[in-house]
Amino acid sequence: MTLIFNQDKYKELLFKYQPKLIKNEEDNEKALAIVEELMHLPNRSPEENELYELLITLIEKFEQEYYLPGRESTPHSMLLFLMEQKNIQQSDLVDILGSENIVY
């Protein structure tokens, strides 16, 4: 039996999960949670498979750009990464570096 892709069911899934480009660690964690949920579904529908593959693609894109060091890594991007990991705001650095001008 061949399963037929149902556009309306897929639209419902897109509305429910609202996948988007992953731009930070929080978005990545949310996408990973949805993938985990879908991964453990027995007999995923074609629509669920499509959403699963879409999320995997978005996660891979984010992780390649965000985690893999390479030529694109700069001191600035590494500092931003570390600040995000430690939940540090730019204003937190003023006391350390001495002035807002240096921080910004």
DSSP file (Angstrom, degrees, kcal/mol; ACC not computed):
  #  RESIDUE AA STRUCTURE BP1 BP2  ACC     N-H-->O    O-->H-N    N-H-->O    O-->H-N    TCO  KAPPA ALPHA  PHI   PSI    X-CA   Y-CA   Z-CA
    1    1 A M              0   0    0      0, 0.0     2,-0.5     0, 0.0     0, 0.0   0.000 360.0 360.0 360.0 126.9    0.0    0.0    0.0
    2    2 A T        -     0   0    0      1,-0.0     2,-0.3     0, 0.0     0, 0.0  -0.789 360.0-136.4 -93.0 127.3    1.4    3.4   -1.0
    3    3 A L        -     0   0    0     -2,-0.5     2,-0.4     1,-0.0    42,-0.0  -0.652  16.0-138.8 -83.8 139.7    0.8    6.2    1.3
    4    4 A I        -     0   0    0     -2,-0.3     2,-0.3     1,-0.0    -1,-0.0  -0.828  18.5-115.5-103.1 134.9   -0.3    9.5   -0.2
    5    5 A F        -     0   0    0     -2,-0.4     2,-0.7    41,-0.1    -1,-0.0  -0.526  26.6-150.5 -69.9 126.1    1.1   12.8    0.9
    6    6 A N     >  -     0   0    0     -2,-0.3     4,-2.2     1,-0.2     5,-0.2  -0.883   7.9-164.0-105.0 110.1   -1.7   14.9    2.4
    7    7 A Q  H  > S+     0   0    0     -2,-0.7     4,-2.5     1,-0.2    -1,-0.2   0.876  89.7  52.4 -60.2 -40.1   -1.0   18.7    2.0
    8    8 A D  H  > S+     0   0    0      2,-0.2     4,-2.0     1,-0.2    -1,-0.2   0.907 109.4  48.2 -66.2 -40.8   -3.6   19.6    4.6
    9    9 A K  H  > S+     0   0    0      2,-0.2     4,-2.0     1,-0.2    -1,-0.2   0.897 111.7  50.7 -65.2 -38.9   -2.2   17.3    7.2
   10   10 A Y  H  X S+     0   0    0     -4,-2.2     4,-2.7     1,-0.2    -2,-0.2   0.904 107.6  53.0 -64.8 -41.0    1.3   18.7    6.5
   11   11 A K  H  X S+     0   0    0     -4,-2.5     4,-2.5     1,-0.2    -1,-0.2   0.895 107.5  52.3 -60.0 -40.0    0.0   22.2    6.9
   12   12 A E  H  X S+     0   0    0     -4,-2.0     4,-2.5     2,-0.2    -1,-0.2   0.914 110.1  47.9 -62.1 -43.4   -1.4   21.3   10.3
   13   13 A L  H  X S+     0   0    0     -4,-2.0     4,-2.7     2,-0.2     5,-0.4   0.912 111.6  49.7 -64.1 -42.3    2.0   19.9   11.3
   14   14 A L  H  X S+     0   0    0     -4,-2.7     4,-2.5     1,-0.2    -2,-0.2   0.894 112.4  48.1 -63.1 -39.5    3.7   23.1   10.1
   15   15 A F  H  < S+     0   0    0     -4,-2.5    -2,-0.2    -5,-0.2    -1,-0.2   0.912 113.5  47.6 -66.6 -41.8    1.2   25.2   12.0
   16   16 A K  H  < S+     0   0    0     -4,-2.5    -2,-0.2    -5,-0.2    -1,-0.2   0.929 127.2  24.3 -65.1 -47.1    1.7   23.1   15.2
   17   17 A Y  H  < S-     0   0    0     -4,-2.7    -2,-0.2    -5,-0.1    -3,-0.2   0.709  84.4-155.8 -96.1 -23.1    5.5   23.1   15.2
   18   18 A Q     <  -     0   0    0     -4,-2.5    -3,-0.1    -5,-0.4    -4,-0.1   0.918  15.7-154.1  46.1  62.2    6.2   26.2   13.2
   19   19 A P        +     0   0    0      0, 0.0     2,-0.3     0, 0.0    -1,-0.1  -0.327  23.3 163.2 -64.8 146.8    9.7   25.3   11.9
   20   20 A K        -     0   0    0      7,-0.1     2,-0.0    35,-0.0    38,-0.0  -0.935  46.8 -61.4-152.7 171.0   12.0   28.1   11.1
   21   21 A L        -     0   0    0     -2,-0.3     2,-0.6     1,-0.1    38,-0.1  -0.365  54.9-124.2 -58.0 138.5   15.7   28.9   10.5
   22   22 A I        +     0   0    0     36,-0.2    -1,-0.1     1,-0.1     3,-0.1  -0.787  39.9 163.4 -92.1 122.1   17.6   28.1   13.7
   23   23 A K        +     0   0    0     -2,-0.6     2,-0.3     1,-0.1    -1,-0.1   0.503  58.4  20.7-118.2  -8.5   19.6   31.1   14.8
   24   24 A N  S  > S-     0   0    0      1,-0.1     4,-2.1    60,-0.0     5,-0.1  -0.946  83.5 -93.2-153.8 174.5   20.6   30.2   18.4
   25   25 A E  H  > S+     0   0    0     -2,-0.3     4,-2.5     1,-0.2     5,-0.2   0.853 119.6  55.4 -61.7 -37.9   21.0   27.5   20.9
   26   26 A E  H  > S+     0   0    0      2,-0.2     4,-2.1     1,-0.2    -1,-0.2   0.928 108.8  47.0 -63.2 -46.0   17.4   27.8   22.2
   27   27 A D  H  > S+     0   0    0      1,-0.2     4,-2.4     2,-0.2    -1,-0.2   0.894 111.8  52.6 -61.0 -39.2   15.9   27.4   18.8
   28   28 A N  H  X S+     0   0    0     -4,-2.1     4,-2.6     1,-0.2    -2,-0.2   0.913 107.7  50.2 -64.3 -43.1   18.2   24.4   18.2
   29   29 A E  H  X S+     0   0    0     -4,-2.5     4,-2.0     2,-0.2    -1,-0.2   0.895 110.5  50.3 -62.7 -40.4   17.1   22.7   21.4
   30   30 A K  H  X S+     0   0    0     -4,-2.1     4,-1.9     2,-0.2    -1,-0.2   0.926 111.9  47.3 -63.2 -44.9   13.4   23.2   20.5
   31   31 A A  H  X S+     0   0    0     -4,-2.4     4,-2.5     1,-0.2    -2,-0.2   0.904 110.6  52.3 -64.5 -40.9   14.0   21.7   17.1
   32   32 A L  H  X S+     0   0    0     -4,-2.6     4,-2.5     1,-0.2    -1,-0.2   0.876 107.3  53.1 -62.8 -37.0   15.9   18.7   18.6
   33   33 A A  H  X S+     0   0    0     -4,-2.0     4,-2.1     2,-0.2    -1,-0.2   0.897 110.0  47.2 -65.1 -40.4   13.0   18.1   21.0
   34   34 A I  H  X S+     0   0    0     -4,-1.9     4,-2.8     2,-0.2     5,-0.2   0.912 111.7  50.6 -67.3 -41.8   10.6   17.9   18.1
   35   35 A V  H  X S+     0   0    0     -4,-2.5     4,-2.9     1,-0.2    -2,-0.2   0.915 109.8  51.1 -60.9 -42.8   12.9   15.6   16.1
   36   36 A E  H  X S+     0   0    0     -4,-2.5     4,-1.3     2,-0.2    -1,-0.2   0.916 110.7  48.8 -60.0 -43.7   13.2   13.4   19.1
   37   37 A E  H  < S+     0   0    0     -4,-2.1     3,-0.4     1,-0.2     4,-0.2   0.937 115.3  43.2 -61.0 -48.2    9.4   13.3   19.4
   38   38 A L  H >< S+     0   0    0     -4,-2.8     3,-1.4     1,-0.2    -2,-0.2   0.864 107.2  61.5 -66.8 -35.6    9.0   12.4   15.7
   39   39 A M  H 3< S+     0   0    0     -4,-2.9    -1,-0.2     1,-0.3    -2,-0.2   0.834 105.4  47.2 -60.7 -33.6   11.9    9.9   15.8
   40   40 A H  T 3< S+     0   0    0     -4,-1.3    -1,-0.3    -3,-0.4    -2,-0.2   0.391  83.4 113.2 -94.0   3.7   10.0    7.8   18.3
   41   41 A L    X   -     0   0    0     -3,-1.4     3,-0.6    -4,-0.2     2,-0.3  -0.620  67.6-130.0 -74.5 127.6    6.7    7.8   16.6
   42   42 A P  T 3  S+     0   0    0      0, 0.0    -2,-0.1     0, 0.0    -1,-0.0  -0.601  86.1   4.2 -74.7 138.6    5.8    4.3   15.3
   43   43 A N  T 3  S-     0   0    0     -2,-0.3    -2,-0.0     1,-0.1     0, 0.0   0.947  86.0-151.1  54.2  58.6    4.7    4.3   11.7
   44   44 A R    <   -     0   0    0     -3,-0.6    -1,-0.1    -5,-0.1    -6,-0.0  -0.275  14.0-120.1 -57.2 143.2    5.4    8.0   10.9
   45   45 A S     >  -     0   0    0      1,-0.1     4,-2.5     4,-0.0     5,-0.2  -0.354  26.3-105.1 -76.6 164.7    3.1    9.4    8.2
   46   46 A P  H  > S+     0   0    0      0, 0.0     4,-2.0     0, 0.0     5,-0.1   0.866 124.2  52.4 -58.6 -34.9    4.6   10.8    5.0
   47   47 A E  H  > S+     0   0    0      2,-0.2     4,-2.2     1,-0.2     5,-0.2   0.900 109.1  48.2 -68.6 -41.3    3.8   14.3    6.4
   48   48 A E  H  > S+     0   0    0      2,-0.2     4,-2.6     1,-0.2    -1,-0.2   0.882 110.7  52.2 -65.7 -38.3    5.6   13.6    9.7
   49   49 A N  H  X S+     0   0    0     -4,-2.5     4,-2.7     2,-0.2    -2,-0.2   0.897 108.2  51.2 -62.6 -40.6    8.6   12.2    7.7
   50   50 A E  H  X S+     0   0    0     -4,-2.0     4,-2.2     2,-0.2    -2,-0.2   0.925 112.2  45.4 -63.6 -45.3    8.7   15.4    5.7
   51   51 A L  H  X S+     0   0    0     -4,-2.2     4,-2.6     2,-0.2     5,-0.2   0.913 112.2  53.1 -63.6 -42.6    8.7   17.6    8.8
   52   52 A Y  H  X S+     0   0    0     -4,-2.6     4,-2.3     1,-0.2    -2,-0.2   0.930 111.1  45.3 -57.0 -49.1   11.3   15.3   10.4
   53   53 A E  H  X S+     0   0    0     -4,-2.7     4,-2.2     2,-0.2    -1,-0.2   0.876 111.7  52.8 -65.5 -38.3   13.6   15.7    7.3
   54   54 A L  H  X S+     0   0    0     -4,-2.2     4,-2.2    -5,-0.2    -2,-0.2   0.936 111.0  46.3 -61.8 -46.8   13.1   19.5    7.2
   55   55 A L  H  X S+     0   0    0     -4,-2.6     4,-2.8     1,-0.2     5,-0.2   0.894 110.0  53.4 -65.0 -40.0   14.0   19.8   10.9
   56   56 A I  H  X S+     0   0    0     -4,-2.3     4,-2.8    -5,-0.2    -1,-0.2   0.918 109.7  49.4 -59.3 -43.3   17.1   17.6   10.5
   57   57 A T  H  X S+     0   0    0     -4,-2.2     4,-2.3     2,-0.2    -2,-0.2   0.914 112.0  47.3 -62.9 -43.8   18.2   19.8    7.6
   58   58 A L  H  X S+     0   0    0     -4,-2.2     4,-2.3     2,-0.2   -36,-0.2   0.901 113.5  48.3 -65.1 -41.1   17.7   23.0    9.6
   59   59 A I  H  X S+     0   0    0     -4,-2.8     4,-3.0     2,-0.2     5,-0.2   0.932 111.6  49.3 -64.5 -46.5   19.6   21.5   12.6
   60   60 A E  H  X S+     0   0    0     -4,-2.8     4,-2.5    -5,-0.2     5,-0.2   0.912 110.7  50.5 -60.8 -42.7   22.5   20.4   10.5
   61   61 A K  H  X S+     0   0    0     -4,-2.3     4,-1.9    -5,-0.2    -1,-0.2   0.942 113.5  45.3 -60.6 -47.7   22.8   23.8    8.9
   62   62 A F  H  X S+     0   0    0     -4,-2.3     4,-2.8     1,-0.2     5,-0.3   0.942 114.1  47.8 -60.9 -48.4   22.8   25.5   12.2
   63   63 A E  H  X>S+     0   0    0     -4,-3.0     4,-2.2     1,-0.2     5,-1.0   0.849 110.2  51.7 -67.0 -34.3   25.3   23.1   13.8
   64   64 A Q  H  <5S+     0   0    0     -4,-2.5     4,-0.4    -5,-0.2    -1,-0.2   0.908 118.2  37.8 -66.6 -40.1   27.7   23.3   10.8
   65   65 A E  H  <5S+     0   0    0     -4,-1.9    -2,-0.2    -5,-0.2    -1,-0.2   0.824 126.0  36.7 -78.6 -31.6   27.7   27.1   11.0
   66   66 A Y  H  <5S+     0   0    0     -4,-2.8    -3,-0.2    -5,-0.2    -2,-0.2   0.851 126.2  26.5 -93.9 -38.4   27.6   27.4   14.7
   67   67 A Y  T  <5S+     0   0    0     -4,-2.2    -3,-0.2    -5,-0.3    -2,-0.1   0.777  95.9  86.4-102.2 -30.6   29.7   24.6   16.1
   68   68 A L  S   <S-     0   0    0     -5,-1.0     2,-0.1    -4,-0.4     5,-0.1  -0.606  71.4-137.9 -80.1 119.0   32.3   23.7   13.5
   69   69 A P        +     0   0    0      0, 0.0     2,-0.3     0, 0.0    -2,-0.1  -0.425  44.4 128.6 -69.9 149.7   35.4   25.8   13.7
   70   70 A G  S >  S-     0   0    0     -2,-0.1     3,-1.5     4,-0.0     0, 0.0  -0.926  72.4 -50.9-173.2-163.6   36.7   26.9   10.4
   71   71 A R  T 3  S+     0   0    0     -2,-0.3    -1,-0.0     1,-0.3     0, 0.0   0.772 125.8  62.3 -63.2 -25.1   37.9   29.8    8.4
   72   72 A E  T 3  S+     0   0    0      2,-0.0     2,-0.3     5,-0.0    -1,-0.3   0.657  79.7 102.4 -78.4 -14.0   34.7   31.7    9.3
   73   73 A S    <   +     0   0    0     -3,-1.5     3,-0.0     4,-0.1    -5,-0.0  -0.535  49.2 174.7 -72.3 130.6   35.5   31.7   13.0
   74   74 A T     >  -     0   0    0     -2,-0.3     4,-2.7     1,-0.1     5,-0.3  -0.857  47.8-104.2-126.8 164.0   36.8   35.0   14.2
   75   75 A P  H  > S+     0   0    0      0, 0.0     4,-2.4     0, 0.0     5,-0.2   0.903 123.9  52.4 -54.6 -39.1   37.6   36.3   17.6
   76   76 A H  H  > S+     0   0    0      2,-0.2     4,-2.4     1,-0.2     5,-0.2   0.934 110.6  45.2 -63.5 -47.3   34.3   38.2   17.5
   77   77 A S  H  > S+     0   0    0      1,-0.2     4,-2.2     2,-0.2    -1,-0.2   0.874 113.5  50.4 -67.0 -35.9   32.2   35.2   16.6
   78   78 A M  H  X S+     0   0    0     -4,-2.7     4,-2.6     2,-0.2    -1,-0.2   0.907 110.4  49.8 -66.6 -41.0   34.0   33.0   19.2
   79   79 A L  H  X S+     0   0    0     -4,-2.4     4,-2.7    -5,-0.3    -2,-0.2   0.922 111.0  49.3 -62.8 -44.0   33.3   35.7   21.9
   80   80 A L  H  X S+     0   0    0     -4,-2.4     4,-2.3     2,-0.2    -1,-0.2   0.903 110.9  50.7 -61.4 -40.8   29.7   35.9   20.9
   81   81 A F  H  X S+     0   0    0     -4,-2.2     4,-2.4     2,-0.2    -2,-0.2   0.945 112.3  45.7 -60.9 -49.2   29.4   32.1   21.1
   82   82 A L  H  X S+     0   0    0     -4,-2.6     4,-1.9     1,-0.2    -2,-0.2   0.883 111.3  52.9 -64.0 -38.7   31.0   32.0   24.5
   83   83 A M  H  <>S+     0   0    0     -4,-2.7     5,-3.0     1,-0.2     4,-0.4   0.917 110.5  47.2 -62.4 -42.5   28.8   34.8   25.7
   84   84 A E  H ><5S+     0   0    0     -4,-2.3     3,-0.8     3,-0.2    -2,-0.2   0.909 110.2  52.5 -65.8 -41.0   25.7   33.0   24.6
   85   85 A Q  H 3<5S+     0   0    0     -4,-2.4    -1,-0.2     1,-0.2    -2,-0.2   0.857 117.5  37.7 -62.2 -35.6   26.8   29.7   26.2
   86   86 A K  T 3<5S-     0   0    0     -4,-1.9    -1,-0.2    -5,-0.2    -2,-0.2   0.345 110.8-119.9 -98.4   4.7   27.3   31.5   29.5
   87   87 A N  T < 5 +     0   0    0     -3,-0.8     2,-0.4    -4,-0.4    -3,-0.2   0.919  56.9 159.3  55.7  47.9   24.3   33.8   29.1
   88   88 A I      < -     0   0    0     -5,-3.0    -1,-0.2    -6,-0.1     2,-0.2  -0.866  28.8-148.9-104.1 132.9   26.4   36.9   29.3
   89   89 A Q    >>  -     0   0    0     -2,-0.4     3,-0.9     1,-0.1     4,-0.5  -0.579  27.6-111.6 -94.5 161.5   25.1   40.2   27.9
   90   90 A Q  G >4 S+     0   0    0      1,-0.3     3,-1.6    -2,-0.2     4,-0.4   0.887 118.5  59.9 -58.5 -38.3   27.3   42.9   26.4
   91   91 A S  G >4 S+     0   0    0      1,-0.3     3,-0.9     2,-0.2     4,-0.5   0.783  94.7  64.2 -62.7 -26.1   26.5   45.1   29.4
   92   92 A D  G <4 S+     0   0    0     -3,-0.9     4,-0.4     1,-0.2     3,-0.3   0.735  97.0  57.9 -67.5 -22.0   28.1   42.5   31.7
   93   93 A L  G <X S+     0   0    0     -3,-1.6     4,-3.1    -4,-0.5     5,-0.4   0.602  82.5  82.9 -85.6 -11.7   31.4   43.1   30.0
   94   94 A V  H <> S+     0   0    0     -3,-0.9     4,-2.5    -4,-0.4    -1,-0.2   0.923  91.5  48.7 -60.4 -44.8   31.6   46.8   30.8
   95   95 A D  H  4 S+     0   0    0     -4,-0.5    -1,-0.2    -3,-0.3    -2,-0.2   0.849 116.2  44.6 -63.3 -33.2   32.9   46.2   34.3
   96   96 A I  H  4 S+     0   0    0     -4,-0.4    -2,-0.2     1,-0.1    -1,-0.2   0.923 122.5  33.3 -77.1 -46.2   35.5   43.8   33.0
   97   97 A L  H  < S-     0   0    0     -4,-3.1    -2,-0.2     2,-0.1    -3,-0.2   0.652 104.0-125.0 -91.3 -17.0   36.7   45.9   30.0
   98   98 A G  S  < S+     0   0    0     -4,-2.5     2,-0.3    -5,-0.4    -4,-0.1   0.060  74.1  41.5 103.8 -27.9   36.3   49.3   31.5
   99   99 A S     >  -     0   0    0     -6,-0.2     4,-1.7     1,-0.1     5,-0.1  -0.999  68.5-125.1-154.1 155.5   34.0   51.2   29.2
  100  100 A E  H  > S+     0   0    0     -2,-0.3     4,-2.9     1,-0.2    -1,-0.1   0.856 109.0  61.2 -66.2 -34.9   31.0   50.8   27.0
  101  101 A N  H  4 S+     0   0    0      1,-0.2    -1,-0.2     2,-0.2    -3,-0.0   0.908 105.9  45.8 -60.1 -43.1   32.9   52.1   23.9
  102  102 A I  H  4 S+     0   0    0      2,-0.2    -1,-0.2     1,-0.2    -2,-0.2   0.920 114.5  48.3 -65.6 -43.4   35.3   49.2   24.1
  103  103 A V  H  <        0   0    0     -4,-1.7    -2,-0.2     1,-0.2    -1,-0.2   0.934 360.0 360.0 -63.4 -47.2   32.5   46.6   24.7
  104  104 A Y     <        0   0    0     -4,-2.9    -1,-0.2    -5,-0.1    -2,-0.2   0.477 360.0 360.0 -84.9 360.0   30.4   47.8   21.8
